[in-house]
Amino acid sequence: MTTPAQPADVLRARARTLGWWVEVVAVGHLVVGSALFRDVIVDVARHGGVGAVPLRGDRSTGFWFLLASPAWWALGRELRAAEERGDRATQRRTGRAVAGISAAGAAMLPASPFWVLLALGLTAVRRAAGRDDAAGPGGAAGPDDAARLTRRG
């Protein structure tokens, strides 16, 4: 008989996956973007949303900043799922996507958190290649505690 997983145990297990950290960055991106572009969000809503974002300007900048959040979250979720099921090919592909997009972002906007995502993406690629299988502060590639704790029920 197994005992139910405690929320803190699940959180600790997920925090050992790189995908979870990409998801955390995505949520942070949304929070920061919502604060930075609050006036833009209100202005777009005031104009009905549809067709309210031009190609250039504050509205456009806010739109693209906020649109990146769900994209980063989806990449992080895919990476976490691949880590939990031990799918190294998907970890490698997703890690390359995270690394590639963030490398371009870091090159164009050096004073940004893209460097964090670049490190996470490169680490995912390295782990998927099998050179960092030992569980440590970042966790292990492949089936881990997160999979064990989140698949109960």
Backbone bond lengths (Angstrom), bond angles and torsions (degrees), N, CA, C in turn:
res aa  C-N    CA-C-N  psi(-1)  N-CA   C-N-CA  omega(-1)  CA-C   N-CA-C  phi
1 M - - - 1.459 - - 1.528 108.34 -
2 T 1.288 115.29 132.76 1.458 119.48 -179.96 1.518 109.82 -98.30
3 T 1.311 114.84 148.62 1.458 119.80 176.92 1.520 108.53 -90.28
4 P 1.316 117.14 147.26 1.468 119.39 -179.87 1.527 111.14 -62.95
5 A 1.290 115.18 142.11 1.467 120.20 178.15 1.524 109.74 -70.10
6 Q 1.300 115.52 138.76 1.450 121.47 176.57 1.528 109.03 -84.47
7 P 1.332 119.07 145.48 1.469 120.45 179.89 1.521 113.33 -53.64
8 A 1.308 117.45 -38.87 1.473 120.17 -179.70 1.527 110.52 -65.37
9 D 1.344 117.33 -36.09 1.466 120.72 178.24 1.524 111.06 -66.05
10 V 1.327 116.19 -42.62 1.461 120.62 178.27 1.518 109.97 -63.05
11 L 1.325 117.31 -44.57 1.462 121.49 179.70 1.531 110.95 -61.56
12 R 1.323 116.69 -44.97 1.475 119.98 178.67 1.521 110.93 -61.77
13 A 1.318 117.44 -41.79 1.466 120.98 -179.85 1.522 110.59 -65.73
14 R 1.317 117.60 -44.21 1.464 120.53 178.96 1.520 111.27 -64.97
15 A 1.318 116.72 -36.45 1.463 120.66 -178.70 1.521 111.62 -65.51
16 R 1.327 117.44 -14.90 1.459 120.42 176.52 1.525 112.05 -84.17
17 T 1.331 117.49 -5.38 1.461 119.76 179.39 1.532 109.80 -98.38
18 L 1.312 115.76 142.49 1.472 120.45 178.41 1.522 110.80 -66.45
19 G 1.325 116.28 -36.92 1.463 119.91 179.44 1.510 112.85 -58.01
20 W 1.331 116.24 -39.33 1.461 120.14 178.56 1.522 110.28 -61.03
21 W 1.339 116.93 -39.91 1.460 120.22 -179.99 1.518 111.59 -68.19
22 V 1.335 117.98 -34.32 1.475 119.97 174.61 1.532 108.88 -64.86
23 E 1.326 117.33 -40.01 1.464 120.92 176.67 1.540 111.44 -61.93
24 V 1.318 116.34 -40.73 1.472 120.42 178.16 1.527 110.05 -61.84
25 V 1.326 117.25 -43.42 1.471 120.65 177.71 1.524 109.65 -61.18
26 A 1.339 117.41 -40.74 1.466 120.94 179.67 1.530 111.52 -61.63
27 V 1.312 116.72 -43.67 1.470 120.41 178.69 1.527 109.69 -65.34
28 G 1.324 116.62 -42.58 1.467 120.29 176.72 1.517 111.52 -60.62
29 H 1.324 116.05 -38.98 1.466 121.57 178.37 1.527 110.37 -61.07
30 L 1.332 115.91 -42.23 1.464 120.85 178.79 1.525 111.22 -66.04
31 V 1.317 116.89 -43.47 1.467 121.02 -179.48 1.528 110.39 -64.19
32 V 1.332 116.32 -49.11 1.468 120.21 179.94 1.530 110.45 -63.55
33 G 1.329 116.59 -44.31 1.464 120.43 179.28 1.520 112.60 -62.02
34 S 1.323 115.77 -39.02 1.467 119.32 178.70 1.523 111.58 -65.45
35 A 1.324 116.61 -34.48 1.466 120.24 177.12 1.523 111.06 -74.62
36 L 1.339 116.32 -46.03 1.472 120.02 -178.63 1.524 112.80 -64.97
37 F 1.321 116.01 -36.90 1.459 120.62 -173.93 1.526 112.62 -112.59
38 R 1.327 115.79 27.91 1.467 120.07 -179.18 1.529 111.39 -56.25
39 D 1.322 116.56 -46.29 1.462 119.66 -179.29 1.527 111.51 -64.43
40 V 1.314 117.14 -34.95 1.464 121.40 178.25 1.525 110.18 -68.43
41 I 1.328 116.76 -43.03 1.470 121.02 178.71 1.524 110.07 -60.32
42 V 1.324 116.21 -45.47 1.467 120.72 179.46 1.535 110.14 -62.95
43 D 1.323 116.86 -42.13 1.464 121.52 -179.83 1.532 111.42 -63.97
44 V 1.318 117.20 -43.62 1.469 121.26 178.07 1.521 109.98 -63.35
45 A 1.336 117.13 -44.12 1.465 120.64 178.42 1.529 111.05 -62.45
46 R 1.329 115.81 -39.96 1.460 120.86 179.29 1.535 111.37 -61.49
47 H 1.320 116.41 -30.61 1.468 121.39 -179.80 1.525 112.52 -94.48
48 G 1.316 117.12 14.89 1.456 121.33 173.47 1.516 115.76 85.83
49 G 1.304 118.34 -2.26 1.460 120.57 176.39 1.517 114.65 80.53
50 V 1.305 117.92 -59.51 1.468 121.89 -176.04 1.523 110.08 -67.26
51 G 1.310 115.91 123.35 1.457 121.44 179.27 1.523 114.23 72.17
52 A 1.329 117.02 11.77 1.466 120.39 -174.88 1.525 113.59 -90.68
53 V 1.339 117.42 -1.30 1.462 120.29 -178.42 1.529 109.34 -112.60
54 P 1.332 116.43 113.00 1.467 120.01 178.33 1.534 110.54 -78.28
55 L 1.301 116.58 173.46 1.463 120.99 179.47 1.524 113.11 -67.05
56 R 1.332 117.47 -31.20 1.465 121.62 -178.14 1.514 110.48 -130.95
57 G 1.335 114.72 162.17 1.463 119.69 175.80 1.517 112.66 108.01
58 D 1.349 114.70 -176.30 1.462 121.45 -176.86 1.523 112.98 -59.89
59 R 1.319 116.67 -42.36 1.462 119.17 179.77 1.524 110.89 -61.75
60 S 1.299 116.80 -42.59 1.456 120.90 179.27 1.526 111.35 -64.62
61 T 1.309 117.07 -43.96 1.461 121.48 178.99 1.522 110.46 -61.53
62 G 1.314 116.64 -46.56 1.460 120.78 178.78 1.519 112.06 -62.49
63 F 1.332 116.19 -42.16 1.461 120.81 178.70 1.520 111.42 -58.49
64 W 1.324 117.15 -51.13 1.464 120.51 -177.61 1.521 111.63 -67.94
65 F 1.320 117.49 -35.78 1.465 120.35 177.33 1.521 109.73 -61.38
66 L 1.330 116.44 -48.00 1.460 120.46 -177.53 1.521 112.42 -73.39
67 L 1.320 118.04 -32.09 1.462 120.92 179.16 1.526 111.59 -64.64
68 A 1.316 117.12 -28.32 1.467 120.44 179.64 1.530 111.69 -66.00
69 S 1.312 118.07 -28.77 1.469 120.69 -176.24 1.526 113.36 -58.85
70 P 1.333 120.06 -52.87 1.466 117.96 179.02 1.533 112.57 -66.72
71 A 1.316 117.46 -28.74 1.467 119.48 177.04 1.527 110.77 -67.13
72 W 1.333 116.99 -44.44 1.464 120.14 176.95 1.519 110.32 -63.63
73 W 1.341 116.81 -40.83 1.453 119.54 -179.88 1.528 110.24 -62.29
74 A 1.334 117.43 -43.05 1.469 120.42 179.86 1.528 111.24 -62.40
75 L 1.324 117.55 -41.27 1.461 120.36 176.81 1.531 110.73 -63.90
76 G 1.324 116.54 -42.28 1.459 120.04 178.11 1.518 112.42 -63.78
77 R 1.313 115.82 -41.42 1.475 119.89 179.39 1.521 110.57 -65.30
78 E 1.315 116.99 -40.82 1.468 120.82 178.22 1.532 110.51 -64.06
79 L 1.322 116.44 -42.36 1.454 120.57 178.56 1.528 110.68 -64.33
80 R 1.318 116.92 -43.28 1.475 119.99 179.99 1.525 110.84 -63.62
81 A 1.333 116.85 -42.93 1.462 119.97 179.03 1.531 110.49 -62.75
82 A 1.318 116.64 -41.03 1.472 120.35 178.74 1.529 110.73 -65.17
83 E 1.325 116.84 -38.65 1.467 120.36 177.35 1.526 110.17 -63.93
84 E 1.320 116.54 -42.93 1.461 120.68 -177.16 1.522 112.50 -66.42
85 R 1.332 117.79 -32.47 1.463 119.62 -179.70 1.525 112.80 -98.07
86 G 1.338 117.34 1.13 1.456 120.98 177.07 1.522 113.98 74.25
87 D 1.308 117.93 23.85 1.463 123.34 -178.98 1.523 109.59 -84.66
88 R 1.317 116.15 90.00 1.461 121.32 -176.14 1.533 112.83 -66.08
89 A 1.324 118.38 -34.22 1.472 120.00 -179.79 1.531 110.39 -63.93
90 T 1.326 117.25 -43.14 1.465 120.38 178.76 1.526 110.55 -70.38
91 Q 1.324 117.29 -36.65 1.465 119.61 175.75 1.526 109.87 -59.87
92 R 1.315 116.22 -43.57 1.466 121.07 -178.81 1.532 110.72 -65.07
93 R 1.333 116.95 -47.94 1.477 120.44 179.85 1.523 111.68 -62.78
94 T 1.325 116.38 -45.61 1.458 120.08 -178.96 1.527 110.60 -68.02
95 G 1.311 116.76 -40.54 1.465 120.76 176.03 1.526 111.15 -60.03
96 R 1.332 117.22 -41.06 1.467 120.58 177.35 1.525 111.12 -64.41
97 A 1.321 116.91 -39.66 1.470 119.91 178.57 1.528 110.35 -63.78
98 V 1.331 116.49 -47.09 1.467 120.62 178.85 1.528 109.87 -60.64
99 A 1.329 116.47 -46.92 1.467 120.67 -179.10 1.523 111.66 -64.10
100 G 1.321 117.45 -44.10 1.466 120.44 -177.89 1.517 113.20 -65.00
101 I 1.324 116.08 -47.65 1.468 119.82 -179.83 1.521 110.52 -64.18
102 S 1.336 116.38 -43.47 1.462 119.11 -178.07 1.524 111.96 -71.91
103 A 1.336 118.36 -30.26 1.473 120.17 175.92 1.523 110.01 -64.09
104 A 1.327 116.30 -42.90 1.463 119.82 177.20 1.528 109.99 -63.45
105 G 1.323 116.63 -43.22 1.461 120.45 178.91 1.517 112.61 -63.60
106 A 1.331 116.74 -42.19 1.470 120.66 179.84 1.522 110.98 -66.13
107 A 1.333 116.82 -36.08 1.470 119.76 178.76 1.527 110.97 -66.33
108 M 1.324 116.69 -39.83 1.464 120.54 -177.20 1.522 112.87 -83.96
109 L 1.327 116.78 -27.23 1.465 121.51 -177.65 1.533 108.31 -137.01
110 P 1.341 116.69 74.13 1.474 120.21 -173.46 1.526 114.93 -59.41
111 A 1.308 118.23 -31.50 1.468 121.00 -179.86 1.530 109.02 -88.63
112 S 1.329 115.57 65.01 1.461 120.71 -177.02 1.525 109.66 -149.10
113 P 1.336 116.65 167.90 1.469 120.12 177.32 1.530 113.84 -77.59
114 F 1.326 118.12 7.02 1.461 119.31 177.75 1.528 111.40 -55.49
115 W 1.325 116.99 -28.57 1.461 120.98 -179.21 1.523 111.00 -62.96
116 V 1.327 116.88 -35.24 1.468 120.59 177.78 1.524 109.67 -64.15
117 L 1.330 116.06 -46.59 1.461 120.09 179.73 1.527 111.44 -65.64
118 L 1.322 116.87 -36.39 1.469 120.50 177.24 1.530 109.64 -60.52
119 A 1.328 116.44 -46.04 1.470 120.19 179.05 1.530 110.99 -62.74
120 L 1.322 117.51 -41.93 1.464 120.54 179.06 1.525 111.17 -63.94
121 G 1.329 116.74 -43.94 1.461 120.62 179.67 1.515 112.39 -63.39
122 L 1.333 116.95 -46.06 1.465 120.29 179.34 1.525 111.77 -64.87
123 T 1.321 116.64 -36.88 1.459 120.37 177.48 1.529 110.50 -65.50
124 A 1.329 117.08 -39.81 1.470 120.45 177.62 1.524 110.81 -61.85
125 V 1.323 116.72 -42.38 1.460 120.53 178.71 1.527 109.70 -62.99
126 R 1.318 116.49 -45.70 1.468 120.89 -179.25 1.530 111.07 -62.85
127 R 1.312 117.44 -44.44 1.463 120.24 179.16 1.525 111.44 -63.80
128 A 1.311 116.49 -41.03 1.459 120.02 -178.83 1.528 111.33 -65.32
129 A 1.325 116.32 -25.06 1.461 120.24 177.14 1.523 110.64 -77.59
130 G 1.337 117.46 -8.56 1.446 121.41 174.52 1.508 114.91 91.53
131 R 1.311 118.44 10.99 1.464 120.40 -177.83 1.513 112.71 -90.21
132 D 1.323 118.44 -4.32 1.465 120.58 -177.35 1.523 109.27 -141.50
133 D 1.333 116.66 59.73 1.454 120.36 -174.71 1.518 113.98 -84.11
134 A 1.309 118.21 -16.13 1.460 120.21 -176.39 1.512 110.78 -71.24
135 A 1.306 115.62 134.56 1.467 119.18 176.76 1.518 108.42 -68.89
136 G 1.278 114.95 130.33 1.449 120.73 179.26 1.494 108.82 -147.20
137 P 1.325 118.14 -151.54 1.450 120.52 -178.69 1.518 112.52 -58.13
138 G 1.318 117.38 -32.54 1.468 120.00 -179.32 1.503 113.03 -93.13
139 G 1.331 119.31 -8.41 1.445 122.21 179.88 1.501 111.74 89.95
140 A 1.296 115.46 177.68 1.455 120.81 -176.57 1.509 111.02 -106.75
141 A 1.300 116.12 151.55 1.452 121.14 170.41 1.523 106.87 -75.07
142 G 1.284 117.35 146.22 1.460 120.47 178.98 1.513 110.62 97.92
143 P 1.334 115.83 -174.62 1.459 119.15 -178.48 1.527 110.38 -57.35
144 D 1.293 115.69 131.13 1.457 120.02 -178.11 1.514 109.87 -140.65
145 D 1.308 114.89 -168.99 1.457 119.39 -178.61 1.515 112.71 -60.12
146 A 1.324 118.00 -33.95 1.469 120.32 -178.80 1.515 110.22 -60.55
147 A 1.322 117.03 -43.44 1.459 120.36 179.21 1.525 110.08 -63.79
148 R 1.310 116.27 -45.38 1.461 120.99 -178.72 1.519 110.87 -62.18
149 L 1.322 116.85 -42.09 1.457 120.22 -175.04 1.521 113.66 -79.63
150 T 1.325 118.10 -29.32 1.461 120.16 -175.11 1.522 112.63 -92.85
151 R 1.322 119.40 -10.88 1.478 121.02 -178.10 1.508 113.19 -97.67
152 R 1.297 118.64 7.81 1.470 120.57 179.08 1.511 109.98 -75.02
153 G 1.287 114.78 153.32 1.447 117.82 169.92 1.455 115.13 123.74
